[in-house]
Amino acid sequence: MKKIMSILLCVLMLVSVLAGCGATEEVAPETTEVVEEVTPETSEPLPYEGVELVYWSSLYDGTPQANILLELTEEFKAQTGCVIDIKFKGNERRQIMPTALESGEQIDIFDSASYYESKTITDYMLDLTSYIEGSDYLSKTYPIMMNDLVAQCGGLVGVVTAPSMNTVWYDKAAFEAAGITEVPVTMEAFEAACDALLAAGIAPWALDDTYTHNFFSQTMQRFCGQDVVSELSMNGGWSENEGAVAAAQKLIDWLEAGYFAEGAPDVFPTSQNKIGLGQAAMVWCGSWVGNEVETAMGVDISWGCMSFPIADETIDPGVDSAYSGYIHVNKDCPAPDAAWDYLMYIKTGEGDQRYTDAVKLPPCDINNVPPADFDGSVEYLSAAEVCLNANCAIANTDMKAALTDVMLKLFNGEYATGLEAMQAMDALYA
C-alpha cells in the first residue's frame, strides 16, 4: 500500500513538473514607433513673380504673328512669373501712342515700325546699351539694323523685330530651268543670266507700275550713288551726270534685249503674277511679294532673294535695302530686367525660330534658319552695310508725279537713248 502511494506521489510530482515546463509566459513583442520627419515643401520663387507689364504691339489680334507671340508670352510667364499684357494696336498705334505715352498711360514695352514714327516717341525709349553690351545680342542681330536704330533714335534703344528688305526676288525653279547655278553679282554676270533665261523662254524681269520709281531709283543708285541721285532729284542736272545717263541707257538696253515681261510696266499686280505663271523669273519688290503672288495665283513658288547687280564696286559699297521695326522698353518701366529678358525670349534663339517658322519672315536672330521662301535673306541682310533709300530718285516729293511719269515713259520705250530720257527729266525743272 505504501509502495502504491509512493508511485502515485511520484506521478503527481512529474505531472506538476511537466505542466510547469509547458507553460510559457506570453511576452509582447517590442515595438518601435517610427516618426517620419516631414519637411515642408519649399521652392524658389520665380524671378519675376508679381511683375505685370503692358506691351503695345504693332500686330493685329488673330493673325499668325499675334497667335505665336501670345504662345511665347504665356511660356515666358510660366518660366519667370512675369505677366505681359499685350495690346494689339496695329497701325492705329502710330496715331495714338505718342499721346498715350505723354499722358503717362502704362505702356512698358512698345513697337515702332518706321523712322517717322520712332522720332515722335524717342524720348520715351530706355537706353538699352548696358543690356546689349552685357549680353551676346549684337552677335545675334544684323549690324545694319542696329546702326540704323542709332541713326534714327540716337542710341541703342531697341531690338530688331520683323527684319525685311526691298530687293530682287527670283523663282529658283526658273533659274534652274535656265541652267543658272550661281546668283549673279556683277552686271556682266547678271546680263548673262538674263540671256540664259530668255533662251529658256522665260522673261527675266517682271515690273508693275507701282514699283517703277523704286526700280529706277535702284538702277540709278548702282551707277551714281544714292546721295547723288537724291541731289539730282531735288535740283535737276540729270543729263549732265554721266552715271545717270549710263543708268538710263542700261534700262533702255534691257528693254531692247527683251529683259522685261511683255506688257511691263503693267498695272499692279499683273506683271509680278507672271512669275506664278512661269512667264517671268524676277521682280524687284518688298519681302511680301512671295505671299502676294502665291495667294493670287494659287501656286507654291520656291523663292530666293539677291542683291540688284553691281555696276561699279566703288559706288556706294555695301549699300542695300534693309529695314526693320524695333521693340523698345519705356524709360519708366518698373521692371526693365524682366522686359529685357522678355525681348530676348521672343526675338532670339528658339523663340525667334518658332516665330520665324510660323509667320514666314526672315529671322531676327541671324543664327536661325529662314523659311524656304526667304532663302538667301540672312546672308543678304548680314552683308548690307548702309540702308538704301529705295525712293532716292523721287526725293523731291513735290515733283514725284512728274518724275514718275518720265520713268514710266522710259520703261514704255518712248526714249531712244539714256541722254534723251535724262533731258526729259531736266525739262521738268525749267
Residue pairs with C-beta under 8 A, 6 or more apart in sequence:
45 81
46 79
46 80
46 81
46 82
47 80
47 81
47 82
47 338
48 80
48 81
48 82
48 335
48 337
48 338
48 341
49 81
50 81
51 81
51 82
51 83
51 334
51 335
51 338
52 82
52 83
52 85
53 82
53 83
53 84
53 85
53 108
53 109
53 333
53 335
53 338
53 339
53 342
54 84
54 85
54 87
54 106
54 107
54 108
54 109
55 84
55 85
55 86
55 87
55 107
55 108
55 109
55 110
56 87
56 89
56 93
56 97
56 100
56 107
56 109
56 110
56 111
57 66
57 69
57 86
57 87
57 88
57 89
57 93
57 111
58 89
58 90
58 91
58 93
58 111
58 113
58 325
59 65
59 66
59 69
59 88
59 90
60 66
60 88
60 90
61 88
64 358
64 359
65 355
65 358
65 359
66 86
66 88
67 358
68 354
68 355
68 358
68 359
69 86
69 346
69 355
70 86
72 345
72 346
72 351
72 354
72 355
73 84
73 86
73 342
73 346
75 345
75 351
76 82
76 84
76 341
76 342
76 345
76 346
77 83
77 84
80 338
80 341
82 335
82 338
82 341
82 342
84 109
84 342
89 96
89 97
93 110
93 111
94 113
94 114
94 117
97 107
97 110
97 121
98 120
98 121
100 107
101 107
101 110
101 121
101 124
101 330
107 330
108 329
108 330
108 333
108 334
108 335
108 339
109 327
109 328
109 329
109 330
109 333
109 339
109 342
109 343
110 121
110 124
110 327
110 328
110 330
111 161
111 325
111 326
111 327
111 328
112 118
112 121
112 158
112 325
112 326
112 328
113 162
113 325
114 325
115 152
118 152
118 153
118 326
119 152
119 153
121 328
122 152
122 153
122 154
122 157
124 328
124 330
124 331
124 332
125 153
125 157
125 158
125 328
125 329
125 330
125 331
126 157
126 328
126 329
126 330
126 331
126 333
126 336
127 155
127 156
127 157
127 331
128 156
128 157
128 158
128 159
128 329
128 340
129 155
129 156
131 137
131 336
131 340
132 138
132 156
135 344
137 159
137 344
137 348
138 146
140 348
140 364
140 365
140 366
140 367
141 159
141 160
141 364
141 365
141 366
142 160
142 163
142 322
142 324
142 366
142 381
142 382
142 384
143 382
143 385
144 322
144 381
144 384
144 385
144 386
144 387
145 160
145 163
145 322
145 323
145 324
145 381
146 156
146 160
148 322
148 323
148 324
148 387
149 156
149 157
149 158
149 160
149 326
150 156
153 326
157 326
157 328
158 326
158 327
158 328
159 326
159 327
159 343
159 344
159 347
159 364
160 324
160 325
160 326
160 347
160 364
161 324
161 325
161 326
161 327
161 347
161 364
162 324
162 325
162 361
162 364
163 322
163 323
163 324
163 361
163 362
163 363
163 364
163 381
164 286
164 287
164 288
164 322
164 323
164 324
164 361
164 362
165 286
165 287
165 305
165 320
165 321
165 322
165 323
165 362
165 377
165 380
165 381
165 384
166 214
166 284
166 285
166 286
166 287
166 321
166 388
166 390
167 284
167 305
167 306
167 307
167 308
167 320
167 321
167 380
168 282
168 283
168 284
168 305
168 306
168 307
168 308
169 282
169 283
169 284
169 285
169 287
169 289
169 290
169 303
169 304
169 305
170 281
170 282
170 283
170 303
170 304
170 305
170 306
171 275
171 278
171 281
171 282
171 301
171 302
171 303
172 302
172 303
172 304
172 375
173 301
173 302
174 197
174 200
174 202
174 275
174 278
174 280
174 281
175 193
175 197
175 281
175 304
177 200
177 202
178 193
178 196
178 197
178 199
178 200
178 202
178 281
179 196
179 200
180 193
180 196
180 197
182 189
183 304
183 306
183 376
184 190
184 192
184 193
184 306
184 309
185 307
185 309
185 310
186 309
186 310
187 222
187 250
187 309
187 310
187 311
189 309
190 309
191 257
191 309
193 204
194 204
194 205
194 254
194 257
194 259
195 257
197 203
197 204
197 281
198 204
198 257
198 258
198 259
202 278
202 279
202 280
202 281
203 258
203 259
203 260
203 261
203 262
203 274
203 279
203 280
203 281
204 259
204 260
204 280
204 281
204 282
205 254
205 259
205 260
205 261
205 264
205 280
205 281
205 282
205 283
205 284
206 260
206 261
206 264
206 271
206 272
206 274
206 275
206 280
206 282
206 283
207 215
207 260
207 261
207 264
207 265
207 266
207 271
207 283
207 284
207 411
208 264
208 265
208 266
208 267
208 268
208 269
208 270
208 271
208 272
209 265
209 266
209 267
209 268
209 408
210 268
210 269
211 268
211 283
211 284
211 285
212 265
212 404
212 407
212 408
212 411
213 391
213 393
213 394
213 400
213 403
213 404
213 407
214 284
214 390
214 391
215 284
216 251
216 393
216 407
216 410
217 226
217 229
217 389
217 390
217 391
217 392
217 393
217 394
218 284
218 308
218 321
218 388
218 390
219 247
219 250
219 251
219 308
220 229
220 243
220 244
220 247
220 392
220 393
221 229
221 315
221 316
221 319
221 388
221 392
222 247
222 308
222 309
222 310
222 311
222 312
222 315
222 316
223 243
223 244
223 246
223 247
223 250
223 311
223 312
223 315
224 232
224 241
224 243
224 244
224 247
224 315
225 243
225 315
225 316
226 316
226 319
226 388
226 389
226 392
227 392
228 241
228 243
228 244
229 244
229 392
229 393
229 395
230 389
230 392
230 393
230 395
231 237
232 238
232 241
232 244
232 393
232 425
233 392
233 393
233 394
233 395
233 396
233 399
233 403
234 395
234 396
235 429
236 425
236 426
236 428
236 429
237 426
238 244
238 245
238 422
238 423
238 425
238 426
239 245
239 419
239 422
239 423
239 425
239 426
240 426
241 422
243 315
244 418
244 422
245 418
245 419
245 422
246 311
246 418
247 311
247 418
248 410
248 415
248 417
248 418
248 419
248 421
248 422
249 417
249 418
249 419
250 311
250 418
251 410
251 411
251 418
252 410
252 413
252 415
252 416
252 417
252 418
252 421
254 260
255 411
255 413
260 411
261 271
261 274
261 279
261 280
262 279
263 270
263 271
264 271
264 411
265 271
265 408
265 411
265 412
269 292
269 293
269 296
271 280
271 283
272 280
272 283
272 285
272 289
272 292
272 293
273 293
273 296
273 297
274 280
275 281
275 282
275 283
275 293
275 301
276 293
276 294
276 296
276 297
276 298
276 299
276 301
277 297
283 289
284 308
287 305
287 361
287 362
287 374
287 377
290 301
290 303
290 360
290 373
290 374
291 360
293 299
293 301
294 300
294 301
301 373
302 372
302 373
302 375
303 372
303 373
303 374
303 375
304 375
304 376
305 374
305 375
305 376
305 377
305 380
306 376
306 380
307 320
307 380
307 383
308 320
316 386
317 385
318 383
318 384
318 385
318 386
319 384
319 385
319 386
319 387
319 388
320 380
320 383
320 384
320 385
320 386
320 387
320 388
321 384
321 387
321 388
321 390
322 380
322 381
322 384
322 387
322 388
323 387
327 343
327 347
329 336
329 339
329 340
329 343
333 339
345 351
346 352
346 355
347 355
347 364
347 365
348 364
348 365
349 365
349 368
352 363
352 364
352 365
352 368
353 363
353 365
353 368
353 369
355 364
356 362
356 363
356 364
356 368
356 369
356 370
356 371
357 371
360 371
360 373
360 374
361 371
361 374
362 370
362 374
362 377
362 378
362 381
363 369
363 370
363 378
366 378
366 381
366 382
368 378
370 377
370 378
389 395
393 403
393 407
394 400
394 403
394 404
396 403
399 428
402 428
403 425
403 428
406 421
406 424
406 425
406 428
409 415
409 421
409 424
410 421
415 421
415 424
